[in-house]
Amino acid sequence: MSAEERRNAIVEVTTEDPIQEWGVCRIKEELRMESIHISCHEIQEFRKQQNPDEAKRRWSGASKIVRKTLFSSGSNEEWCMDGHEKLREPMGIDVWGICDKFSRYELGLWAVPNARRSEVPVALFLRVVRERQGVPLQLTGDKGSENGKVSMVQTTLWTMFAPSLSVEMIPPARLVRSIRNITRERNWRPIWEKELKNVLEAWRSGQLDIGYEHGNEFHRELATWLWARLVQTRLDRLRERQAHHQIRLQRKVLLPTGGTPYNFYHAPWRYQGENMLIKIPESQMSEFDEVCEENAAEKFLQFGDDESVLLFEALYTDLRAPKLTLTTTWIVWRGVVDLFESVSR
């Protein structure tokens, strides 16, 4: 690529970062996902020319203080869960996530209508259990009332598949103050600052020009449904990127470093750990299926009632399901509204 083509590639990828919170390493990773390889030095030099003040702020040299050293014996020893609610009031969207403490690997990130409904953590936790074919040695969440039910489900599965373990010695689930749920809380910060903050900025900046009326129920529900799809797409991309992000070697850190969360999780023995997953025996899979059926909660995970969701999907499909990005989602919303109004006449 010529120098001009490389500069254009940098400009294009940073349109996804309207609040300019991405550093050069994040920009390099975004470019790499598009099979474009540009060095951090070149990206930084271009940003200095383009916006000197912003580049200086991003590279101030300030370091973040690590307040507590964490330790874990291996992957699946402890899963940490929590909800993120900063998009709820403006957009009607929550995010719920569960990650592995040893590897910091995101086991799941989902856009949901309300992370405080007790049915939501249970349904999503069971999705991860089915995907991993086992339960963790311990499940950790904050003391919110919504986590009581998922703790009970974890305890039920734990005693079902590992009856020889002592509940008194190793509590299958524990609920702590939010600030003590350190692994999950630390993982929220970059997700908010580098991803969700940009989504919120694009939501706010585009709605006035496109004719969005907050008091119009159809406008509001359709916007939430479309933007939730975008948030989920970006969360899926973020999970993939985070899984293969190289964590630099840090001698004083007790958790594994010098590799990627994906490798830490799937090959813990290479980093002085072991896989501590409590596997679901094939002979007991039917019992697990019964637990899943008892806690089926798909209606609590969709944005809108069944009738509204079918309508939105039909209209979106009629528009040939255009790709949703930070710059196009409001345009797609306008197209769906116009289509609906033309059909309704």
N, C-alpha and C positions, 0 to 999 in steps of 0.2 A: 504494500500500500504506500502511496505517496504521503508526504507530510500533511498535505491538505486533506486527504481522505482520512488519515488518522485523527486529525483535529475534528473533522465533521462527525466521525464515529463517537468521539468523546462528547460533543455537543448533543448528539442525538440521544445517547444513553442517559445523559443528565437531565433530559426533559422529564424523566420519571422522578426527579428529585427537586420539586419546585421550591422547597424550603432550604435547600442546599445544606443538608446535614451529612451527606455522604463524604467519606474520606477517599483518598486515592486508591486504597486497597479495595474498598467496596466497588469503586468504579472499574478497577482492573478486573475484578471478579465478574461484574456484569458484562463487560466486554468479552471476557473469556467464554462466557456462556453463549455468546454469539459467534464464537470461533474467531475472535479478533484479539490479537495479543499485542498489547502496548505496555511498555515498562512503567512502573510507578513514577520514576524520575521524569519521564516525558509527560505523563499526565499532570504531575505537579507543576512542571515548568509552564505548561499550557494554561493551567488554572491561575498561575501567578500573572500571566499576561492578560488573561480574560477578566479576572477579578482579584486584584492584589490584596485587598482588605480581607476578603473571605478566605483566601489561601493562608494568610497570616493567622487568622483566627483558628483555622483547622489544624495548623502546625505550630501551635504556641509552645509546645514542649512540656506542657503541664502533664503530670502523671496522676492517675487515679489511685487512691489509697485502698488497698485490700484490707478489710477490717477483720476478716475471720478466715482461718485456714480450714478447708473442708477435707474430709477423708471418706473413702468408700472402698470396700473390699473387692468390688467387681460389678460388672453390668447386671442390671436387674435386681441388685440388692435393695435399691430404694427408688421408687418412682415418685416424682413430685408433681402435683397437680394444682391448678388454680385457674381463675377466670380473670380476664382483662376487660375493663368496662369503660374506657375513655371514649369509645365511639358510641356508647349507648344513647346518651342524651341527644347529640346532634343527628345521629344516623339510624338509631334503632338496631345497632349491631354490637354484639359482644363477641369476644374471642375466648375460647377455652383451650387449655393446652396441658399436656402431660410430657414430662421429660425424665430421662434417666440421670441420676446423680453422678454416677461414676464417669460416664462419658460426656455428659451434657448434651446428649443426642435427643433431639425433639422426636418423641414417639408419635405425636399427633398435635396438630393445630387446626382448630375449626372455627369458622364464623357461625355463630348461633344467635337466635333471637333474644334469649335471656339465660345467662349462665348461672343465675341464682335459683332456677327451678331444680329441685333435687333430682328430677328424672334425667336432666341433661348430662351431668357428670357420670351418672351410672351408665347410660347408653353409650357414651363415648369411651369410658373406661373399658367396657365389655368389647368394644370394637378393637381396642389395642390388645386385649387379652386374646381375642380370637386370632388376630394377625400374628401375635408372638407365640401362640399355642401354649400359653402359660401365664402365671401370675407372679408378681414380684415378691421378694421376701418381706418387703414392707412398703406401704403406700402412705405418703405424707401429703396433707393438705392443710389449709388454714381452718380456723374455727367457725367459718360460716355455716349456717344451718343447712345449706344445700349439700354439704359434704357428709352429713350424718348417714344418709342412705348408702352412698357409695362405699363408705367405710364398712358398713354392715355386709355389703355384697362381697367386698374384698375378704373379710373375715370368714364368710361362708365358704368361698372358693378355697381359701387358704387351708381351712380345716378339712375340706372335702378332698383336696389333692395332696396334702402333706399332714396327715393325722399324727405322725410321729413327732412333729415339732411342738414345742411348748409355747402356748400363748403368753404365759407369764414371763418367760425369758425373752421372747421376741414378739412384741406386739405386732400383729399383722397390719394394723393401720394406726396412725397417730394424727391428731389434729393439733396444730400449733398456732401461735400468733403469726400473722402474715409476715412480719419481719424476720421470723425464724424459719420460714420456708425459703431458705436462701437461694438454692439452686434455681427454683422456678422464678423467683423475683428477679434474680440477676439476668435470667434469659429474657424477661419481659422488656428490660430497658432498651437493648438494641432493636428489638422488634418494633417498639413504639417509636424510637427516635429515627430509625432508618427506613421504616416501612409505613406503619399506620399513621404517623404524623403527616406524611405526604398524602395519604389517602384522604385524611380529614381536610387538608388544605385544598385539594382538588375538589372535594365535595362542596366546600364553602365558596370557593371562588367561581365556580361554574353555574351555580343554581339560579342566580339572579338574571344572568344574560339569556338563559334558556327558557325562562317562563315558568319556573317551578313555583307552585303555590303550596305552602306548608299546610294550609287549612283544607286543601283538597285531598280527600281520603285516597282516591285513586292515584293521584300524583305521589303522595307520600308512600303508599304501599309498594307501588311499582319502583320508585327510586330505591327504597330499601332492598327490594328483591334483586334489582340489577347490581347495586353496589355491593351487596353481600356476595354475589357471584365473583365480582372483581376481587374483593378482599380474600375470598377463599383461593382464587387463582394465585394471588400474590403470596399468600401463606404457604401454598404448596411449593412455589418457587423458592421461597425463603428457606423452607425445610431442606430442600435439596442442596441449596447453596451452603447452608450452615453445616450440613452433614459432611461436606467435603472441604470445609474451611480448615486450613492448616493452622493449628495452635502452636505457637513458638515454644521451644523447650524452655522450661522454667524450673530450675533446680530446687527452689524452696517450696514449690507447690506440691501437695501430697496427692492430688488427683493427677491422672496421666496427662502429659504434655508432649510436644514433639511429634504430633500426628494429627489425625482428623477425628471428630466425634464418631464418624461411621466406623473407623477402624477400632477406636477404643471400645465401642459397643459390641461389635461382631467378633473381635479378636482380643478380648481382655487379657489373655494369658501372655500376650506380647508386652504388656505393660504392668506386670506383676499383679494381675487381677484374675478373677475367674467368673464364669457365667453362673449366676446364682438363681436363675429362673426356676420356678416350681412348675415343671411341665405337666400338662394335662394328659393323662394316659388315654390312649385310644379307646379303652374299654369304658371310660367315664365321660366321653365326649357327649353322650346323650344327656347326662346330668347337667353338663354345662349349657347345652342347648335349651334345657328347661329353664335355667336361670335367665338366659337371654330372652326367652319368650315372655317370662314374667315381668321383665323390665324393658320391653319394647317401647320406645318413645319417639318414633319417627315424626309424629305430629308436632312434637315440641322442638324439633330441629329444623323445620322448614319455615320460611319467611312468608307467612300468610296462611289462610285456611286452604283446604283442598281445592275449592272452587277458584279462588284467586290465583293460586299457583298454576293450575291448569290453563287459566286464561293468559297469564303472563308468559308461560312457556309457549303457548300457541302463537301469540303475537310476536314473540322474539324469534321463533322459528320461521314465521312468515317473512320476517326481515332478513332471512338467511343467516341467523345467529352470528351477527358481526362480532369481531374480536373486541373485548372490553379492555380499555387501558385508562390511565388517569386522564388522558386528553380526549377520549372518545365516548366514555360512558354516558355523559350528559347528552351528547349528540344522539347516541342510540336511544336514550330515554325519550328524547323529543320525537324520534322516529316512531317509537312504539305508541306514544300518546297520540300522534297524528293518525296512525293507522287505526287505533281504537276509535277515535272520534269519527273517522270516515266510515268505518263499519257500522257504528252506532246510529248514523243518520238514517 
